[in-house]
Amino acid sequence: TSLASNQLSSKVTLKVINDSDNINDHILNELKIHHKCRNPRVIPFYGIAKAPVGKEYAMVIRYAENGDLRNYIRKVFPKLTWTYRANILIELSKALTSIHQMNLVHKDFHC
């Protein structure tokens, strides 16, 4: 079943899976981990989608209006109070803690 864009209740981002021709157990396992990781501090993963033409697949995730956290912080960092900066770090540590409690490791965490 496909939905026209005007039927969607929220914006989503399609993150193309590189090398979609060779989806293997490693990629499938990573998709399962994204599905398993339900946390209010982690951008929700809704599933996967296949391009109507070609063989590309994409992860369907919630749209982040300000982009990823790194780009958001780069844009607004000088305007942020120290309290707000500290709150960002606290929320990051809580998100990582919840991921670790599921015996998962975030392999793409960088500054």
Secondary structure, DSSP 4 states (H G I P E B T S, - for coil): ----GGG-SS-EEEEEPTTGGG--HHHHHHHHHHHH---TTS--EEEEEE-SSSS-EEEEEE--TT-SHHHHHHHHGGG--HHHHHHHHHHHHHHHHHHHHTT---TT---
